[in-house]
Amino acid sequence: MLLKFMSLKVMSLKPKSFITITAFTCAIVLAGVWLFSDENNADVLVVTPLPAVEQPSTLEQDIYPLPSQDINAMVNTSAHNRDQQNDVNAEQIPPIPVRLPSSLLGATLPLSLDVSDVGDLIINKKIQHLFDFYLSAMGEESLDVIVARIKQALTSQLVEPALTQGITILTGYLQYLNEVTAIKQQFEQSIDPATAGEYALESVIQVREMVLDARSTYLELDVIAAFFGQADEYETYMLSVASINQNSELSTVEKQAAKAELDTTAPEWLLEQQRNANQLNDYREQYKALQSQGASETELQDFTQESFEPEVADRLARLGEERQQWQVKLKNYREELAVITASTTYNESDSQQQQQEIAQLREVYFTSQEIKRVSALDSINSRNSTTTAL
């Protein structure tokens, strides 16, 4: 969402979890930053490291980035050619668990890939969605099992030549993500802890250029356009805005003129998104003001209806109701959770019993997708409580 200022907040990940970077495709993301580019903070680029994500011990043997040949071998000896392997090689191919990892249970499966009339794979975002769906389980499953799942998904719906084309794109995509991990490590190692609070915008741009170079090394142009095209337009625009705002030689009027000039070349979809975001921000501010003035629920609903087209207003109303329902469920869950966690755990058996009771409590109140959210919130609360106690 585009606001009057831009903020990009991301998680700083340990090198072992390189696949997790699939969600973060630009150097700003790799840096792990809040980027403030409003006129009142025009010269600040603040890096706020977040807690690293610990990976399960089952992945301790994997050190990322991997050698390039290891990724090629992993793809070329996975599920789809299992039947062609001799007995020795077959033993090296990981079995694919029938059950999906818990984080994927209940999730919407990727859409079927598209194939042209002559049998070629149509390059679009669906391919990346399929890859990222399974790669998002990195940490619950090893990379070789995940690759086997992806290839199984490809072979279940593609035949030649589309199958080989899909495998080729998968190989390049994994190599690209692997290279991004190396870039991320290089960036992190260059950070001086004494000055870790702020970084020059030029450094962010430099790292982003390295990421773009990695893409062109491992992926074809049509794949890059399909996978990253719109995100690249967004990042380029926002970095340009940040550069204007951080230019101390420009007056406020000159910055406004530079932004107006930038908007003349920006994609229409991005400008429309910005207009919608600004409208939504104005609405939220006025809505909160009405609430603070004691407006009734009917008055608030009328204000929403007056501020947007009917379908948008209805959607906002539904979101408001869902948010209220969520808060009620979360409040009731927290009350029962407090009872469970109030008892002191003296041994491993008691701890396991407590975790089982918590898991059962979550299943009572939440869907599988909501359980992931609640688990993350509980983890954050637990860390905060520990920090406070210390």
C-alpha positions in Angstrom: 0.0 0.0 0.0 1.3 3.4 -0.9 1.0 6.2 1.7 2.2 9.7 1.8 5.3 8.2 3.2 6.8 4.7 2.4 7.5 2.1 5.0 8.9 -1.3 4.2 9.3 -3.6 7.2 10.7 -7.0 6.8 12.2 -9.9 8.8 15.9 -10.4 8.9 16.5 -14.1 8.3 19.4 -16.3 9.1 21.3 -17.6 6.0 20.1 -21.1 6.5 16.6 -20.1 5.6 17.3 -18.8 2.1 14.1 -20.0 0.6 12.2 -17.8 2.9 13.5 -14.9 0.8 11.0 -15.8 -1.9 8.7 -13.3 -0.4 11.3 -10.5 -0.5 12.6 -9.8 -4.0 14.4 -6.4 -3.7 17.4 -5.2 -1.9 15.4 -3.0 0.4 13.9 -6.2 1.7 17.2 -7.9 1.9 18.5 -5.1 4.0 15.6 -5.4 6.4 14.6 -1.8 6.7 12.0 0.7 7.6 12.4 3.3 4.9 10.9 6.6 5.9 10.6 9.0 3.0 8.1 11.6 4.1 9.2 15.2 3.9 9.7 15.4 7.6 12.1 12.5 7.6 13.7 13.1 4.2 17.2 12.2 5.2 16.7 9.1 7.3 16.9 5.5 6.2 16.5 3.4 9.4 17.5 -0.2 9.6 15.6 -2.0 12.3 16.7 -5.7 12.6 14.0 -8.0 13.8 14.5 -11.3 15.6 16.0 -14.0 13.3 13.8 -17.0 12.5 15.3 -20.1 14.1 15.1 -23.2 11.9 14.5 -26.7 13.2 17.5 -28.8 14.0 16.7 -31.1 11.0 18.1 -28.5 8.8 21.3 -28.0 10.7 23.2 -30.0 8.1 22.3 -27.5 5.3 24.5 -24.4 5.0 23.2 -21.8 2.7 24.1 -20.6 0.1 24.6 -24.0 -1.4 27.1 -24.8 -4.1 25.5 -24.3 -7.5 26.1 -27.9 -8.5 24.2 -29.1 -5.5 21.1 -27.3 -6.5 21.4 -28.7 -10.1 21.8 -32.2 -8.7 18.9 -31.8 -6.3 16.5 -30.8 -9.1 17.8 -33.5 -11.5 17.4 -36.4 -9.1 14.1 -35.5 -7.6 10.7 -37.1 -8.0 9.8 -36.9 -11.7 12.7 -39.1 -12.8 12.7 -41.4 -9.8 11.7 -44.3 -11.9 14.7 -43.9 -14.2 17.3 -43.9 -11.3 19.3 -47.0 -10.5 19.0 -48.5 -7.1 22.0 -46.6 -5.7 20.8 -43.2 -6.8 17.2 -44.0 -5.8 18.3 -44.4 -2.3 19.6 -40.8 -2.4 16.2 -39.4 -3.5 14.1 -38.4 -0.5 10.7 -39.9 -0.1 7.8 -37.5 -0.4 5.6 -37.5 2.7 2.0 -38.1 1.8 0.8 -35.4 4.3 1.6 -31.8 3.6 3.6 -29.9 6.3 1.3 -28.3 8.9 1.8 -24.8 7.5 0.3 -25.8 4.2 -2.7 -27.8 5.5 -5.9 -26.0 4.7 -4.1 -23.6 2.4 -5.5 -22.9 -1.1 -3.5 -25.0 -3.6 -1.8 -23.3 -6.5 -3.7 -22.9 -9.7 -3.1 -25.2 -12.6 -0.3 -24.0 -15.0 -1.2 -22.9 -18.5 0.1 -24.6 -21.6 -0.2 -23.2 -25.2 -1.8 -25.0 -28.1 1.6 -26.4 -29.2 2.5 -27.7 -25.7 4.8 -24.9 -24.5 4.5 -23.7 -20.9 2.9 -20.3 -20.8 5.1 -18.1 -18.6 3.1 -16.3 -16.0 2.8 -15.7 -12.2 1.1 -19.0 -11.6 4.5 -20.7 -12.0 6.1 -18.6 -9.2 3.0 -19.1 -7.0 3.4 -22.9 -7.3 7.1 -22.7 -6.5 6.6 -20.4 -3.5 3.7 -22.4 -2.2 5.9 -25.4 -1.4 9.0 -23.3 -0.7 7.2 -21.5 2.1 7.4 -24.7 4.1 11.2 -24.4 4.3 12.0 -25.2 7.9 9.4 -27.8 8.3 10.8 -29.9 5.4 14.2 -30.1 3.9 14.9 -28.4 0.6 15.3 -31.7 -1.3 11.9 -32.9 -0.2 10.4 -29.5 -1.1 12.0 -29.7 -4.6 10.6 -33.2 -4.9 7.1 -31.9 -4.1 7.4 -29.2 -6.7 8.5 -31.6 -9.4 5.7 -33.9 -8.5 3.3 -31.0 -8.9 4.8 -30.2 -12.3 4.8 -33.8 -13.6 1.2 -34.3 -12.4 0.0 -31.6 -14.9 2.6 -31.1 -17.6 4.0 -33.2 -20.4 6.8 -32.4 -22.8 7.9 -29.8 -23.8 6.2 -27.9 -21.0 7.6 -30.2 -18.3 11.2 -29.6 -19.3 10.6 -25.9 -19.5 9.1 -25.9 -16.0 12.0 -27.9 -14.6 14.4 -25.4 -16.2 12.7 -22.4 -14.7 12.6 -24.2 -11.3 16.4 -24.7 -11.5 17.0 -21.1 -12.4 14.7 -19.9 -9.7 16.4 -21.9 -7.0 19.8 -20.7 -8.2 18.6 -17.1 -8.1 17.3 -17.5 -4.5 20.6 -19.1 -3.6 22.5 -16.2 -5.0 20.2 -13.8 -3.1 21.2 -15.5 0.1 24.9 -14.9 -0.7 24.1 -11.2 -1.4 22.2 -11.0 1.9 25.1 -12.5 3.8 27.5 -10.1 2.1 25.3 -7.1 3.0 24.9 -8.2 6.6 28.7 -8.8 7.0 29.4 -5.3 5.8 27.2 -3.7 8.5 29.1 -1.9 11.2 27.3 -2.7 14.5 28.4 0.8 15.8 26.4 2.5 13.1 23.6 -0.2 12.5 20.9 2.3 13.0 21.0 4.1 9.7 22.2 3.4 6.1 22.5 5.5 3.1 19.9 5.0 0.4 22.7 4.4 -2.1 23.7 1.2 -0.3 20.1 -0.1 -0.6 20.1 0.7 -4.3 23.4 -1.0 -4.8 22.2 -4.2 -3.2 19.1 -4.1 -5.3 21.2 -3.9 -8.4 23.0 -7.0 -7.3 19.7 -8.8 -6.9 18.6 -7.7 -10.4 21.9 -9.0 -11.8 21.4 -12.3 -10.1 18.0 -12.6 -11.8 19.3 -11.9 -15.3 22.0 -14.5 -14.7 19.7 -17.4 -13.9 16.3 -16.5 -15.4 15.1 -15.6 -18.9 13.7 -12.2 -19.5 10.1 -13.4 -20.0 10.3 -15.2 -16.6 11.7 -12.1 -14.9 8.9 -10.0 -16.3 6.2 -12.5 -15.3 7.6 -13.1 -11.8 8.8 -9.7 -10.8 7.5 -7.1 -13.3 5.0 -5.3 -11.2 7.0 -5.5 -8.0 10.0 -4.0 -9.8 7.9 -1.1 -11.0 6.7 -0.5 -7.5 10.3 -0.7 -6.0 11.7 1.6 -8.7 9.0 4.2 -8.1 9.4 4.1 -4.3 13.2 4.3 -4.4 12.8 7.4 -6.7 10.4 9.0 -4.2 12.9 8.2 -1.4 15.7 9.8 -3.4 13.7 12.9 -4.0 12.7 13.2 -0.3 16.3 12.7 0.9 17.7 15.3 -1.4 18.6 18.1 1.0 19.4 20.4 -1.9 15.7 20.6 -2.9 13.2 22.8 -1.3 9.7 21.5 -0.3 8.3 23.0 -3.5 11.0 21.5 -5.7 10.4 18.1 -4.1 6.7 18.3 -4.9 7.5 19.3 -8.5 10.0 16.4 -8.8 7.4 14.0 -7.5 4.8 15.3 -9.9 7.3 14.8 -12.8 7.9 11.3 -11.6 4.2 10.6 -11.6 4.0 11.4 -15.3 6.1 8.3 -16.1 4.8 6.0 -13.4 2.5 3.1 -14.3 -1.2 4.0 -14.0 -1.9 1.0 -11.8 0.6 2.3 -9.3 -0.8 5.8 -9.3 -4.3 4.4 -8.8 -3.1 2.3 -5.9 -1.5 5.4 -4.4 -4.8 7.4 -4.8 -6.8 4.6 -3.2 -4.3 4.4 -0.3 -4.4 8.1 0.3 -8.2 8.1 0.3 -8.2 5.2 2.7 -5.8 6.9 5.0 -8.0 10.1 5.0 -11.0 8.0 5.7 -9.4 6.2 8.7 -8.3 9.5 10.2 -11.8 10.9 9.9 -13.4 7.7 11.2 -11.2 7.7 14.3 -12.1 11.4 14.9 -15.8 10.6 14.7 -15.3 7.7 17.1 -13.4 9.9 19.6 -16.3 12.4 19.4 -18.8 9.8 20.4 -20.4 9.0 17.0 -23.0 6.2 17.1 -22.5 3.0 15.1 -25.2 4.1 12.7 -23.4 7.4 12.1 -20.1 5.6 11.5 -21.8 3.3 9.0 -23.3 6.3 7.2 -19.9 7.9 7.0 -18.4 4.8 5.4 -21.2 4.6 2.9 -20.7 8.2 2.0 -16.9 7.9 1.6 -16.8 5.0 -0.9 -18.6 3.3 -3.7 -21.2 0.8 -2.4 -19.2 -2.3 -3.1 -16.1 -0.8 -1.3 -18.2 0.4 1.6 -19.8 -3.0 2.0 -16.4 -4.7 1.9 -15.1 -2.4 4.6 -18.1 -3.1 6.7 -17.5 -6.8 6.4 -13.9 -6.4 7.3 -14.9 -4.4 10.4 -17.3 -7.1 11.5 -14.6 -9.8 10.9 -12.1 -7.7 12.9 -14.5 -7.5 15.8 -15.3 -11.2 15.7 -11.5 -11.9 15.6 -10.9 -9.7 18.7 -13.7 -11.5 20.6 -12.3 -14.9 19.8 -8.8 -13.8 20.6 -9.9 -12.3 24.0 -11.7 -15.5 25.0 -8.8 -17.6 23.9 -6.3 -15.5 25.8 -8.4 -15.9 29.0 -8.4 -19.7 28.7 -4.7 -19.7 27.7 -3.8 -17.8 30.8 -5.4 -20.6 32.9 -3.3 -23.2 31.1 0.0 -21.4 31.3 -0.6 -20.3 34.9 0.5 -23.7 36.3 4.2 -24.0 36.8 6.0 -26.6 34.7 8.4 -28.7 36.6 9.4 -31.4 34.1 9.3 -32.3 30.5 6.2 -34.4 30.8 4.2 -31.5 32.3 5.5 -29.2 29.5 4.4 -31.6 26.8 1.0 -31.9 28.4 0.7 -28.1 28.5 1.6 -27.7 24.8 -0.9 -30.3 23.9 -3.6 -28.5 25.8 -2.7 -25.2 24.1 -2.8 -26.9 20.7 -6.3 -28.3 21.5 -7.5 -24.9 22.7 -6.4 -23.2 19.5 -8.3 -25.8 17.4 -11.5 -25.0 19.4 -11.3 -21.3 18.6 -9.5 -20.9 15.3 -9.2 -22.2 11.7 -6.0 -23.7 10.5 -5.0 -20.4 8.9 -5.9 -18.5 12.1 -3.9 -20.9 14.2 -0.7 -19.9 12.3 -1.5 -16.3 13.1 -2.2 -17.0 16.8 0.9 -19.1 17.1 3.0 -16.2 15.8 1.3 -13.7 18.1 1.8 -16.0 21.1 5.5 -16.4 20.2 5.9 -12.6 20.0 4.1 -12.2 23.4 6.3 -14.8 24.9 9.5 -13.1 23.7 8.3 -9.8 24.9 7.4 -11.2 28.3 10.8 -12.8 28.6 12.6 -9.6 27.6 10.5 -7.6 30.2 11.4 -10.1 32.9 15.0 -9.8 32.2 
